[in-house]
Amino acid sequence: MSATLAAPAAALPPLRRRLDPMALLALPGVAFLSVVFLLPLLLLLWSSIRGEGGFTVNGYVRVLGDAYYIGVIGNSLQLGLITTAGAFILGYPAAFALARARGYAQVVLFALVFLPLTVSIIVKSFGWGIVLRRDGILNWLMLNVGLIERPVRMIFTEGALYAGMINVFLPFMVLPIYSVVRMIDPRYGDAAATLGASPWYRFTRVTLPLTLPGVVAGASLVFSLAVAAYVTPSLLMGDRYMTMSMVMAKAFLNLRDWQLGGAMAAVLLAVAAMVVVGASLMQRRLARHGGAA
Amino acid sequence: MHSTWSRRVLLGGGASLLASPAILRAQTPEIFVGGPASPGLTDILFPRIERKHGFKILFEGTNSLINLEKMRSNRARPTMTVTMMDDPVLIIAEREGVIAPLRGLDIPNLADVQPEARPRDAMWANWCFPAASISYQTQNVRTAPQSYAEVWDRKYRDKVILISMRITQAVVPLLAATTLATGKPMAECLKLADEGFGKLRELRPNILQITTNPPQAQQLQESGEVDLYLSPDSRTTLFRKSQRAPVDLAYPREGTVAMPAGVAMVKGGPNPELGMKFINELLDPDTQALIAGTFFSKPTNRKAVAPPSLQLPELIVLDWEYFADNRNRWIERFEREIAAR
């Protein structure tokens, strides 16, 4: 019996051999995140299940059993999805242009991608307000080219919100795709062309599969950031488009309702975790099937 | 050349250099005051108090609820001596035991402050009463609205901004809706406010935005994007008017509401004697006259004389404890019934 039990243990390599020593390099980062992220997160989750009489799931019942808060979760998911889709549509060709450009053109394109990251989200969001006003640049332009007869309302509309969000998060889509595209050997496309593949066939069967790891990374980044956005929706839509983060701010700062805020934070965390884990699984699957460049 | 600098001299000099900031601080007493980021505080009012009393005021301008969170977090070792907040937040601060009563302290000017500006038996004092009603864009709206009913006029479709119920001034549109819905005087409408939500819902087509960001809303009004804004108080609207911005405050016949600008001592805060001097100076008749002119608000000291250029009507003083007790419920109703798409 003891021999039977001992056999599998003996089959396993010692712990030191199973652990990649390179993993130790992550220790400082793990320690830092444990203090500044994990600990507050645990406190937050604790506040979501702590009631006057002890343990309670009342906060989760209030969030998940209330049509209003379900609508708020829907708003955040919709905002995350549309922002991700918009950033992909604009960012995918931009990443190719960035990867294929040479010399000054590449410097300029890099500046166009990176410089917006150095501008505060608040400044960008205020800027969108100025662009979209009735006396703003966009209305002025459309009036002068004869597209409209009188200024139209664009500010505080969902369209304006999506445009602002895409603007803010676009670099987070472009950069991961760019890093994959620059690794792709252009001769793959040439080889497909010599075998008679049309441009569309080459794109859908060669280029797109090879860039999917970058797309998945970019999409998970943009979605995670957009679904948790607070400043841009607050400034571009205000209370008329409540998101999960806005409810959390209201719960903690105004209502002083830690249970509600903690429960909403846990739901947001669950959504973000699902996206990150899903993206990670997809990355591994793509790597197994040779999707990675 | 022989040096006369010994190791002891060098060490002594180094220690003096390191200690010098503390020595300097000890020479100029200072207090930490938390309050709103209103123009006029740090550039006009505080320098006057510093010059007169010889202490330094370290000020942090932020909103009342964030100030309250800081006071709660530092309850064991308070760093703030005085806090300047809205009454609804001071009521919470009193309940949480983070402020100390002004009654019985060495604040002689408190006796001359009108009774309604010494809430809860002088737990704190109102250092001024800003006025809140309708702020209108003077280039787009040539005649000041005479009644709150005009805000519901369809000619203002997409031309009105409301302040979110999370900000105290949002009580004004709610009271306006209640007085229009019930026919009761505005001064009696706070306890009937739930009856005003139906009328407020009728305003939705006119509402361009419900804001938690008053500076953005102010900018939009001044640029002409919106005509009416309910309700920044006179500290903002009349201040901006004095700087030639195209905005003004209307005085509708239903009434204009006094916003509660309170000042309180933080419980166990450092240098309480300076805090008392600070509050006494805020309530001094001459300083009150300066406050009236600088903050475009009614003084609360009965001996103070407001500048003749400031013509504010009689203001409605509300029961802020009732407001504080019902605010969270109203925030929820407001977001679901008025703000939601």
Boltz contact constraints between the chains, C-beta under 6 A:
constraints:
  - contact:
      token1: [A, 68]
      token2: [B, 336]
      max_distance: 6.0
  - contact:
      token1: [A, 133]
      token2: [B, 225]
      max_distance: 6.0
  - contact:
      token1: [A, 134]
      token2: [B, 225]
      max_distance: 6.0
  - contact:
      token1: [A, 153]
      token2: [B, 158]
      max_distance: 6.0
  - contact:
      token1: [A, 156]
      token2: [B, 208]
      max_distance: 6.0
  - contact:
      token1: [A, 156]
      token2: [B, 209]
      max_distance: 6.0
  - contact:
      token1: [A, 238]
      token2: [B, 209]
      max_distance: 6.0
  - contact:
      token1: [A, 238]
      token2: [B, 210]
      max_distance: 6.0
  - contact:
      token1: [A, 238]
      token2: [B, 211]
      max_distance: 6.0
  - contact:
      token1: [A, 239]
      token2: [B, 164]
      max_distance: 6.0
  - contact:
      token1: [A, 239]
      token2: [B, 210]
      max_distance: 6.0
  - contact:
      token1: [A, 239]
      token2: [B, 339]
      max_distance: 6.0
  - contact:
      token1: [A, 240]
      token2: [B, 210]
      max_distance: 6.0
  - contact:
      token1: [A, 240]
      token2: [B, 339]
      max_distance: 6.0
  - contact:
      token1: [A, 240]
      token2: [B, 341]
      max_distance: 6.0
  - contact:
      token1: [A, 253]
      token2: [B, 65]
      max_distance: 6.0
  - contact:
      token1: [A, 254]
      token2: [B, 166]
      max_distance: 6.0
  - contact:
      token1: [A, 255]
      token2: [B, 328]
      max_distance: 6.0
